[in-house]
């Protein structure tokens, strides 16, 4: 059994692909906040692919952790010289694997924030990329304004604070670059939110304005924030994944990554200080990412919400289990075709029928073993960004909303803390206490769950929506999730077949 590190690469080359480039010659050009599974299966993989082509060595990645929990990733990557195994598993059971080497440094901000600021301020750093989750930008979904509430952000807004948050560290580095005459970098969000670049701009400029209005104006005028659409299903690494890498490749990897073969990255070509030639390795560079972004958020990401709460209440725990049930598959298909797709703009070069079919195929991949629990983390951030915009648009159009509303009702019931078999459910949400109080109140006063204005805004005043929600809640209470899904499916399938 071989340990994964730089010295072991020659001995691993006959087992699986390893970096073909001299990693010691790679310079850091990208600093990335939020080194998790998705970053390592997506952006870091694309950069590794680019480096393997033999081009510029100026685009290595320095990962940065800002949370105490990131110490585990620090230890894993530093112990392996930044290397890790990426395993791609297809639905037919086949898999491929390779060693990724594009992360050449890792810094842990709680340990040494000044080292992070120095790296960000280094002229060689030309892109700062982010996967900090939907809730990491402190943007109120209802008002669209920057409303800091995280402890680290509030701390960084204090006078003379030593930065510890993502935007505190980035702002400190931009202050230094401005003072030293160093060109600014590009801030590249890779999070699953609409207008992720615009959101990053709003967050960073607003944060900086609290510190120095002139700096905020300089950032707004000089730093670019391209929007992007990113896609690759990447579940959390399990003990079984560790054991599989060991047995299949004779390799000890502290933190391998498992993902589906599908990959997509659509990126606006707006960079302040140069960029790698990503179009050479499969990234689609465009002038406007919005059509692709809406397609992904309202079809793929919203579908995760559509299947998860109803599926979990019915007793399922994995995505492929839900998507192996014909009733649920038809329910999801109905949402995709009748509720989500009519809210989209035309998407250049994309056949939406084929895209929807491919989504269902991807969801059905049993080799990925993606959990419903992963898809439900911080639902109070995800549902307003993925599902509620579909409901709003269909209310405006006078179109169907029944499936999406049933999902909202299922979320409320899920928050009560047990599935329909009485088994306790594990809920991860930063607003859990408030949500569960609202769900309990909804049992006594049907419809009151919609009074969470930070989530639903004025939807709670919409008579059609509130009536549909009360009816959906009653259907779940009386007949259960699977029967509620079946009843809606039975009503809609004949209509779709004859249309």
C-alpha positions, -999 to +999 in steps of 0.1 A: +000+000+000+015+033-011+009+067+006-001+095-017+025+123-019+049+139-044+076+112-038+052+084-046+040+097-079+065+078-101+055+045-085+017+052-090+020+061-127+014+024-137-019+023-117-037+055-126-029+088-144-007+112-124+003+148-131+025+150-162+039+184-153+067+194-129+047+206-099+076+224-084+077+247-114+040+257-110+033+292-096+002+301-077-021+323-098-054+313-082-063+315-045-094+296-036-116+299-005-136+268+004-116+237-006-143+210-004-153+181-026-169+202-053-139+225-058-116+195-061-139+177-086-144+208-107-122+239-108-091+221-095-097+193-120-100+218-149-067+235-139-050+201-135-062+193-171-048+225-183-014+220-166-012+185-181-015+201-216+019+217-211+009+253-212+015+281-188+027+271-153+013+304-138-021+290-127-015+267-097-040+269-069-035+279-033-063+267-011-075+287+019-095+275+049-112+300+071-133+278+094-119+258+123-134+227+106-111+234+076-082+221+097-091+186+086-087+195+049-054+214+057-040+183+074-051+160+046-037+181+018-005+192+035+002+156+044-001+147+007+017+177-008-017+189-021-024+157-041-056+137-040-075+111-060-105+120-082-127+090-089-155+093-115-183+067-113-207+060-141-242+046-138-231+013-154-207+007-125-175+015-143-151+040-128-120+060-138-095+077-114-066+101-116-044+120-093-050+158-092-020+180-086-032+216-093-034+225-056+002+233-048-003+253-015-028+254+014-031+281+040-052+280+072-064+315+080-072+309+117-036+299+122-020+327+101-043+353+085-014+375+076+000+348+054-033+346+036-034+383+031+002+383+018-007+355-007-037+375-019-016+406-022+011+389-042+012+402-078+013+366-091-023+361-077-046+371-104-078+352-096-095+346-062-122+320-065-149+310-040-171+281-030-184+295+003-220+281+000-252+299-008-253+315+027-217+327+027-223+361+011-246+377+037-271+388+011-307+390+022-328+371-004-358+394+001-341+428+000-310+419-020-289+439+004-258+429+023-268+421+059-239+407+078-248+383+106-220+358+108-198+362+138-166+364+117-179+390+093-192+412+122-158+409+139-140+419+108-161+451+105-147+463+138-120+490+137-085+475+135-098+439+135-074+412+123-093+398+093-107+363+097-136+361+072-134+356+035-144+391+026-123+406+054-092+388+041-099+398+005-106+434+014-073+436+034-054+423+004-071+447-020-061+476+004-025+465+001-026+460-037-041+495-041-015+511-019+014+492-037+000+499-072-005+462-079-033+455-104-064+440-087-074+404-091-107+389-104-131+375-078-147+344-093-176+328-075-183+291-082-213+289-059-248+277-070-266+310-068-282+332-094-258+359-105-230+345-084-205+371-096-230+399-091-237+385-056-199+384-048-196+420-060-225+431-038-210+414-008-174+426-012-182+462-022-207+465+006-183+450+031-155+474+019-179+504+021-182+498+059-144+500+061-136+528+035-161+542+010-133+552-014-119+517-013-154+504-021-156+527-052-121+515-063-131+479-060-163+485-079-144+502-107-114+479-110-122+444-097-142+421-120-167+395-109-177+372-137-208+351-133-205+314-138-225+283-140-209+252-125-221+216-125-209+182-113-227+161-087-201+155-060-213+137-028-195+138+005-166+113+007-175+082+027-155+056+045-165+032+017-149+056-008-116+055+012-117+017+012-125+016-025-095+037-034-073+016-012-084-017-026-087-007-063-055+013-066-033+002-036-033+038-025-037+055+009-055+088+003-066+108+033-094+125+014-103+113-021-131+128-041-159+108-058-180+124-085-202+117-116-185+118-150-207+147-162-190+181-160-200+216-170-186+251-165-201+281-183-181+313-175-184+349-185-152+361-201-146+391-178-112+390-160-094+420-146-058+407-147-056+378-172-069+342-170-059+307-180-070+294-214-099+275-199-117+271-233-089+246-242-101+222-215-138+222-219-150+254-202-176+274-222-166+311-223-196+333-230-207+370-228-238+363-207-241+333-184-277+340-172-296+316-195-274+287-186-275+297-149-313+298-147-315+265-165-292+248-140-306+265-109-343+259-118-339+225-133-310+207-115-307+225-082-344+229-077-350+193-086-328+184-056-353+202-034-383+187-053-372+151-046-356+154-012-383+163+013-410+142-002-385+113-008-372+115+027-406+116+043-415+085+022-385+067+037-359+071+010-324+083+019-305+083-014-311+103-046-309+072-069-336+054-047-361+082-052-353+083-090-358+045-092-394+050-081-416+056-112-441+077-093-413+101-081-396+101-115-429+112-131-434+138-104-399+152-110-404+151-148-437+170-144-420+197-124-392+200-149-415+201-180-445+220-167-434+242-139-397+250-143-390+250-181-416+277-189-398+301-166-365+299-185-350+321-212-338+304-245-305+287-238-280+290-267-268+256-279-288+236-254-316+211-262-338+214-231-356+181-237-322+163-239-310+182-208-340+172-187-336+136-198-299+136-189-307+151-155-330+122-146-303+098-159-277+115-137-300+114-107-305+077-111-268+068-110-265+043-081-227+044-081-227+080-068-248+072-037-256+109-033-277+114-001-309+134+002-295+148+034-266+165+015-292+182-007-312+195+022-284+213+041-293+249+047-326+246+029-335+281+042-308+294+018-315+269-011-352+270-014-355+308-018-328+307-045-338+276-064-375+269-060-393+300-050-383+319-082-401+292-102-433+297-081-431+335-084-427+333-122-455+308-126-478+329-104-470+358-127-477+337-158-508+320-143-491+286-148-490+255-126-474+255-092-489+224-075-457+203-075-434+231-062-460+240-035-462+204-024-424+205-019-428+236+004-454+218+024-432+187+026-403+209+039-425+223+066-435+187+076-399+175+075-390+203+099-413+187+125-384+163+130-396+128+120-404+110+087-437+092+081-424+061+097-417+080+129-379+078+125-361+110+136-346+131+109-313+150+111-317+186+100-288+210+093-298+246+089-283+277+105-319+289+111-332+256+125-348+269+157-368+296+139-378+272+112-390+245+136-410+269+156-427+280+124-434+244+114-449+236+148-471+267+146-482+256+111-498+225+127-521+247+148-526+275+123-524+261+088-505+284+064-486+303+091-453+287+080-455+312+051-452+341+075-414+336+075-409+368+054-371+365+052-378+334+032-411+339+015-413+377+014-447+387+000-456+352-012-473+346+021-498+373+010-506+356-023-540+339-021-534+314-048-501+303-032-513+302+004-544+282-006-523+257-026-500+254+004-528+246+029-542+221+005-508+204+000-502+203+037-536+187+042-529+161+015-496+152+031-512+149+065-540+127+053-524+105+027-486+108+031-459+119+007-459+090-017-497+091-022-496+129-026-470+126-053-490+098-070-522+119-070-505+148-087-488+125-111-520+107-121-536+140-128-508+154-150-494+124-169-524+119-192-525+156-200-488+156-209-491+125-231-520+140-251-505+175-254 
